């Protein structure tokens, strides 16, 4: 079985409500990307799934 890297939100105890809401929206975009045709090659070299190019282009 192949596992995806984690979705990381660092320092959550210091984030504002707005920042937490932004991460919530970012996670929703991740779910959309995962439902598309994402391949393991797109993420195999990433430490965190947050770093995939498909997420950063949204």
Secondary structure, 3 states (H helix, E strand, C coil): CCCCCECCCCCHHHCCHHHHHHHHHHHHHHHHHHHCCCCHHHHCCCCEHHHCHHHHCC
